[in-house]
Amino acid sequence: MQKSTNRFFDRGTMQKLAVSLLCFLCTGTLQAVAIQSYKGLTDRVHINMQKTTARAVVKNLAQQTTYTFIYDPEYLDQCTLAAVKFQDQPLADVLHYLDVYAPIDIAYTNHTIALRKGRQEKVAGQDKGRVSGKVVDNKNEPLPGVTIQVLGGQGTVTNVDGTYELQLEPGTYTLTFSYISYDTRRITEVTVTEKGVTPLNVSLKSGGSRLKEVTVTANYKRASVEGLYALQKNNAAITDGISAEQISRTPDKNIGEVLKRVSGLSTMDNKYVVVRGLSERYNQAVLNGQIMPSTELNRKNFSFDVIPSNIVENVTVVKTITPDRSAEFGGGLVEVNTLDIPTTNFLNISAGGSINDKTTGKDFLTMKLEGKEYFGQVADHRKLMGTLNWKSETDIHNKFLASGKDANAFSNNWGLYNLKAHPSQNYQVSIGRVIPGKKSNQFGVVASVGYRNTLATQDIRMSRDGFEGQQDGPASEFAAYNGQRYGFTTNLGGLLGVGYRNERNRIGFQSLYLRTLDQQLIIGAGVNVPRGYALGYYDLTSQTALWQNQLKGEHTVGNRGIKLKWSGSYLRLDRQKPDNHQLTTEYIKTDSSALNEYSILSATSNGISTGALRWWSRAKENNYTWDASAAVPFQFSAGRIAISNTFKAGYGGWSKDRLFYVINTGATFDNHEGYYQPLAQAFSQANNAGFVYSQFSDDFHRTATLHAVYGMLDNKIGDKLRLIWGVRAEYYNLNNANAGLDSLENWINQSRGGSGVDKYDFTALRNREPNWNIFPSANLTYSLTPAMNLRLAYAKSIIRPDLRELSFFREYDFELGGAYVSELVKSTIAHHLDFRYEWYPGAGELISFSLFYKKFDYPMEIYADEQSGGIFVLRNNKNAKNYGLEVEARKSLAFTKVPVLQNITLYGNFTALDARVTPMTVNYNGVDPDNALKVIPNEQVLKEEKRPQTGASNYIVNAGIYYDTKPVSLSLVYNYVSNRMFRPDKSYQFSLFERPLTALDGQVAVRFLKQRAEVKLNVGNILNSFSVVYQNRYDDDQAVNNGEKDPSTKQLLYQSGKDVINYEARPGRTYSTTLSYKF
């Protein structure tokens, strides 16, 4: 044995030490004596040795510390190590490395460290850690081909998208990032742990025309924060968003629920997004770079609840646009990006369940379930004459006539079944694999599958469909309908991606499939006008299938930084309402203890003139999208000011083929002179069941194509200013796809007694929609400090009617509360002005203040007509003006360095909106006084109304508090939306507003098994809040009641016990748990 040199101690100490070490060396058991752990040694040491031995490392440690080392030098010479790198790290870290990666056991006692022959726990190289991230320039553009070197030899280059990854032995390193024409960055103190990932995003600054090379050095902590700043503050446009990590802190199951957490956003029914107070149609959904078609049958909207939250990488909401984005923009572009090609291997699994205090273990009513519903498919009894794969209303009608109008072609499925509600459940598996190739080539595969089944019961009160009770009584009596809403929802999702990348190219293919079955059954009763005490039966079922395939590429050409990007996508959307039901009738309960036993007297409905309403509808769209662009950087100087520029030009477009039909039928039966018939048997042949085929059915099939070209300049002027400006031109012949315009021209011809459309001049009608539109935009950013920005932006954009809205139709819509019919509408032109101050005080932190102004010419809204008995129509207003304010803060309390408090992060955002809407009516059959054959549309502008547009509200508040430690994290998130315009009325005092439920949700997450396993416990709707759609009553202000003045913002808020309840839903509290494991 040999002890290290230059260590002296007295005889007594030597005797005590000898006894201790003898026990350790002979028995190999630390329990033999109370030997202290070396893991508490905090002396700082520096080691940087390649292809060395344990003996050489120990000798180096002995020279840097005051400890005595006892070991067998010959044995330690046999313990070889590939590399040992630690820079200013605790001595314990180095000893732990030897303990794990060499066949050595280590003991420490009385200032002496003993090393003996032992067991090697791990093989060096198998437990390497990784440094990964992205390298961008000062305009947030990725830099391909950046050379990354580790001090000592190892290195790599960035891929075409600026990403990189370095596998290194555990230790502390210095990394150098170098690229032609850019300052070199040297990052010190980069610590790599066993199998750990050290994130490091780096921003390189252009060297301009300097000939002398400049190297900027910073430690890891500072450089990583600067890299995060670069990705956050160097965005071209004003953006907000939410990451997968933030999503995981909430109990949200789908993106529809997640979006209300983003600054300036709220959601309707947890699926439709409202951005900056602008609803549905004013916001564009973008999935993996492809513009999404409307998933809704009766309005232009995208239902975000079809996207499970667990396959999403991030969500970004773009609030100002640049020419390379779609000009179809109002409040924001909601960009959802799903899991991409991985940078490392992973396998994640999760399983969870939830219970609801109004649902689980209680009676749950449903139409007959066949088991297919648990796999996202509708039951066979909902098929129309044996199938759901109909292409047109004409085919259906012809088949019905060929059957001799046989009522047996339609199943009798009105009967209700009662089951005990089971807990909701969800499962998800995702896997990623990286296959390294030669040099920097890399192949990747990612796949994910998910399943969710949810049962939810809500208590319902409403005054829709004539359930108005005592109209002269208090508001609680005015909503006479009381019942339950039973929701059965299944979501299936699958994702597959394959890709290849190196320093110059990236090519990826991604396929995404989503299927959702949503069955909502509303059963209740109340005083109905004119039927007396009546049963209200509403079966609202939809099935949505979305399949997206996308191929995209990115390439660097030459050595001047020229970049080419291209993409092509195919999307198929199929959304059906298969056999929905609506019945209002007198009834009796045959068994008061059985929820599903009803006997009915007649078959009536507000949705059809004869019988009880049954309807089928389908919207099927094949959507092709393409895009290609080239970006060319160039630089010059204006005196001493360096100007870095990028010119980008591109071409893109889409082609849509959509079919749409609605089949409205009336189901009838014979009550045999006033006898109540059991609900399940009433519509049977024994009661002479019949069907009436309504003339108000719709058949629409059109194609449309859009072409767009754009050019833009990105100017970085010195270190402070950045200007992104340009223009986009789009060609779209909307008139060719407008069936509503064709119908209007035919009607005008007939109303004037003409025999042919060609005889009249419809130029004025058709010129309302020009084929070409030009959209300029500019975004100016001034960098006050490296962590602060001032932004100013202007843009012009357009909001076009959906293809569905260009058809002639009439369909019952429960969410509206009546029949939805078509009217000719034109596109909305929008002008946007934005100002924003933003400060990034720390990693992941933000404080911002924004002002915005939006003016809309001819904005579209669905109007109710209270006097018409529940008719809803989409029409244009003359204009609308929105003045808004946004404030957001996200701040960690780590700066306090106070235990517990330093682990807390606070988050909040507030949006206030002051809006004006100017309605109008249009007579499309006006006559030109100089030409009797020329048709002129005449607009009548009405009084301006001080109110938000449909879906918008005056105030939105989001807040959250997060507590994070290594094993445990806690979160509490809050969302409040004030009065939201639900549906305006032609007579303003009859307009409907909504107050969504005030959400307070909590989560506790516990990580264990070396942070690989996690259990999340969630509580949703802690406040037991509810949502309500209401009509204001202005009994104490006759001037408002008579339409002589607008109500104040305070008067628009919901006043319990006073305002008329149109629809109220109480969902109860939900308790859920999820167990996940990362292999």
Residue, then its C-alpha position, 0 to 999 in steps of 0.5 A: m500500500q502507498k499513501s500520498t506524499n506530503r501528508f503528516f499526522d500524529r501517532g494517535t490519529m494514525q492508530k485510529l485510522a489504521v483500525s478503521l481502514l483495516c475494517f474497510l479493506c478486509t471486510g469491504t463493509l462500510q457498516a463495520v465502522a462509522i465511516q463518513s460519506y465522501k459525497g459531502l466534500t465540497d472542495r473545488v478541483h479542476i481535472n482535464m485528462q484524456k486516456t488516463t488512469a485512476r492513479a493519475v487522477v488521484k495524484n492530481l487530486a492529492q496535489q489540489t487538496t489537503y486530504t490523505f489518499i490511501y490506495d494500491p498504485e499498481y491496481l489503480d494503474q490498471c483502471t483506465l479512463a477515456a476522459v475525466k473533465f471537471q472544471d471548478q467542480p466539487l471533489a465529491d463529483v470527481l470521486h463519484y465518477l471514479d466510484v461509478y466508472a472504475p472498479i473502485d470502492i471509496a471510503y472517507t474518514n478523518h480527513t483520509i480517502a481510501l480507495r480499494k478494489g471494488r465493483q464497476e457500476k457502469v461502463a464509461g460511454q454507455d451513460k454519456g450525457r448530451v448537450s443540445g440546442k439551437v444556434v440562431d442569428n440576431k434575427n432568430e434565423p437558424l444557422p446551419g453548418v456552425t462548427i461546435q468544438v469541445l476544448g480537447g478535440q470532440g465536435t460537431v456542426t449544426n443541422v440545416d435547422g440550426t439544431y445540434e447535439l453533442q454526446l459527452e462523458p459526464g464532466t464540465y466542458t468549454l464549447t466554442f461556436s464559430y461560423i463565417s462572418y459571425d463573432t465566435r462564442r466560447i461557453t465555459e462551465v458547461t456541465v454534463t451529467e450521466k444520461g442528462v440533457t444540458p440545453l444550450n441555445v446560442s445566438l451568434k452576432s454578425g461580424g459585419s465587415r470586420l476583418k479581425e476575428v472576435t471571440v466572445t466568452a461567457n459562462y454557461k449560466r449567462a449564455s443559456v439565458e442569453g440564448l433563451y432571450a434570443l428565441q423569445k425576443n427576436n421573433a419577427a412578429i408579436t407572439d404569445g404561446i404555451s409550451a409542452e412543459q406549461i401544458s403539462r401543468t394543467p388538467d387540460k385534455n385537449i388544445g381547446e382547453v389549453l388555449k384559454r391559458v394564453s395571453g389575450l385568449s379565451t375559448m368558447d365551449n372549450k373548443y373555439v378560440v377567441v383572440r384579443g376579443l375576436s371570435e371564431r372566424y377571425n382566427q386562423a388555425v394552423l397545424n404543422g404549418q398547414i391552414m386548417p379548414s373549418t371543422e364546423l358545419n354551421r359556422k367558420n371555425f376550427s374545433f381545437d378539442v380534436i387535438p389531444s394535448n399530449i401530442v403537442e410540442n408547442v402552441t404559438v399565437v401570432k398577433t401580428i403578421t408578416p408577408d410570409r404568413s396567410a393573410e386570412f387573419g383577424g385576431g391571431l394565427v393559432e399555430v399548433n406544432t405536434l411532436d417533431i423528429p426527435t433529437t434523442n431516443f425516448l419512450n414515454i407511456s402514460a395512463g390516467g383516469s378521472i371522476n366527476d362529482k356529478t357523473t361518476g357512479k351515478d345514473f347516465l342516460t344514453m341512446k343505445l350503445e353498441g360498443k363501437e362508440y368506445f372506438g370513436q365510431v357511431a352506432d349502426h342504428r344511426k345510419l341512413m338507409g344502411t350507410l353514412n357514406w353519402k355524397s349528396e342530398t340528391d343521392i339520398h332523396n332518390k334512394f328514399l323515393a326508390s324505397g317508396k318512402d318506406a319508414n322502415a328505412f329509418s331505425n326507431n332508436w328513440g329509446l333511452y338506456n340507463l347505465k352507471a357512469h364509469p370513470s373517464q380514462n386516457y392512455q398515451v404512448s410515444i416513442g422516438r428513435v434517432i439513427p446516426g448516419k455517416k458524418s453529420n447525417q441523422f435519421g429519426v422516427v417519432a410515433s405516438v398513439g393516444y386514447r381518451n374516453t370521457l363521460a360528463t353530466q351537467d345540470i341544465r336550465m334554459s329558456r330555449d325552444g319555448f321553455e320560457g315559463q312565466q315571462d312576467g316572473p323573476a329570471s329563475e322562473f323564466a328559464a323553465y327547462n330543467g334537466q341534464r346533459y349527458g356527454f359521451t366523448t371518445n378521442l383517438g389520435g395517432l402520429l407518425g413522423v420520419g425524417y432526415r437531416n444534416e448540416r445542409n438539408r432537412i426532409g421530413f414526412q409526418s402523418l397525423y390522424l385524429r378521430t372524435l365522437d361526441q354524443q350529447l344527450i339533453i333530457g329535461a322538462g318544463v313549462n313550454v309555450p305553447r305546449g304546457y308542461a313538456l319534455g325536451y329531448y335533444d340528441l346532438t351527436s357528431q363524428t369528426a375524422l381528420w387525416q393530415n399528411q405532410l412532406k416538407g424540406e429545408h436546404t442551404v445552398g452554397n456558402r452565403g446562407i441562401k435557404l430554400k424551404w418547401s412543403g406540400s400537404y394533404l388533409r382530409l376532413d370528414r365531419q358528420k352529424p349522423d341522425n340527430h334528434q329533437l323532440t318537444t312533447e307532452y309526456i308522463k313518467t310511467d315509472s317515477s324511479a326510472l330516469n329513462e321511462y317516458s311516455i309521449l303524446s305527440a311528435t313535434s319540434n321547433g326545427i321542422s313544421t311536421g313531426a319530431l326532427r331527425w337530421w343528418s348532415r356532412a361536410k367532407e373536404n379534401n384540402y391540398t396546400w403547397d408553399a415554397s420560398a427562398a431567403v437570401p441574406f446580404q449585408f452593407s454598411a451606412g457609414r459606421i452602421a452595419i445593416s444585415n438584411t434578408f430578402k425572402a420571396g415565395y409562392g404558396g396556395w391551396s385547393k379545397d374540394r368540399l361537399f356539404y349536405v343537410i337532410n331534415t326529416g320529420a318523424t311522426f306516429d299515431n297516438h291512437e286518439g290521445y293515448y300516451q305511447p312509450l318513448a322507445q315504441a312510439f315511432s314504431q310500425a305498430n303506431n304507423a310511424g312515418f317520415v316527412y322529407s323537408q324541402f329545406s335540405d341543402d346540397f353543396h359541392r364546390t371547389a376553390t383555389l387560392h394562389a399567393v405570392y409575396g416578397m419581404l425584407d428583414n433589415k437589422i440596422g445596427d444593434k437596436l433596430r429591426l424592420i420586417w416589411g413587405v407585401r403579399a398578393e392573393y388571387y381567389n375567385l370567390n364568386n365562382a364558389n358562391a352558390g348563394l350568389d347564384s341563388l340570389e341572381n336567380w331570385i332577382n330574375q324571378s322577382r322581376g319577371g325575367s325569363g333569363v339571368d343573362k338579361y340583367d347586369f350583376t356587375a355591381l354584385r360581383n365586384r363586391e369580391p375582387n379576385w386579387n387582393i394586396f396586403p402590405s405589412a410592417n413590423l418594427t422592433y427597437s431593442l432598448t436593452p438586450a432584454m427589452n424590446l419596443r414593437l410597432a406593427y401595421a398589417k392589412s388582412i382579410i377574413r373570407p366566408d367559409l365554403r359552407e357559408l357560400s351555400f344555400f341552407r337551413e339547419y336546426d342548431f341547438e347551440l344557437g337555439g333555433a334555425y340557422v339560414s343563409e344570406l349573401v355575405k362578402s369578405t371582411i377587410a381588416h386593418h391592424l395597429d399594434f404597440r408592445y413593450e416587452w421585458y425578459p428579466g430572466a430565463g422563461e420570464l416576461i413582463s409585457f404591455s400592449l395596445f392594439y387597434k383593429k378596424f374591420d370593414y364588413p365584419m360578419e356576425i350571426y344575428a338572432d331575430e327574437q321577433s321571428g321565432g328563433i331564426f339565425v342568419l349570418r350577415n355583414n355589419k358595416n364596420a367594427k372598431n376594437y381598442g384593446l389593452e394587454v398586460e402580461a407578467r411571468k416572474s420567478l421568485a428565485f431572486t429572493k433566495v428565500p427557501v420555499l419562496q425561491n421555487i415559486t413562479l407567478y404568472g398572469n395576463f389581463t386583456a381589456l377591450d373597448a369595441r364599437v359595431t355599426p350594423m347595416t342591412v342590404n337590399y340586393n335588388g336595388v335598381d340603377p336609376d340610369n339603367a333598369l337592367k343593372v342590379i345595385p346593392n343598397e346599404q342602409v347603415l344603422k346606429e352604432e352599438k357599443r358592444p364587443q363582436t360575437g365571441a368577444s368580451n370586455y375583460i379576460v383574466n388569466a393567472g397562475i402560481y407554480y411551485d417547483t422542486k426536484p421531486v414535487s411541483l404544484s400549480l394553481v391556474y385561474n381563468y375569468v372572462s366577463n360578458r361575452m357577446f353570444r349572439p347579437d339581435k336585430s333589436y339590440q336589447f334582445s341580444l344574448f351574452e355569455r358568462p363562461l365558468t370561472a375556472l380555478d384548477g389545481q395540480v400536484a405532480v410528484r416525480f420519482l424513480k430518478q425523475r423518470a416516473e411522475v404522478k399528477l393529481n388534478v382538480g378541475n373547477i375547484l370553485n364549482s363554477f357554471s356558465v350561463v348564456y343570458q339576456n340583459r333586462y333593463d327594467d330600471d333604465q327605460a332609455v336602454n330598454n327602448g333602444e334610445k341609448d346603449p347599455s354601459t359595460k357594467q349593465l352588460l355583465y350578468q346579474s343573477g336573479k335579474d337577467v333572463i337565463n337562456y342556457e345555464a350549465r353546471p359541470g361540477r368538479t373533476y378529480s383526475t390522476t395520471l401516471s407516466y414513465k419515461f424509459 
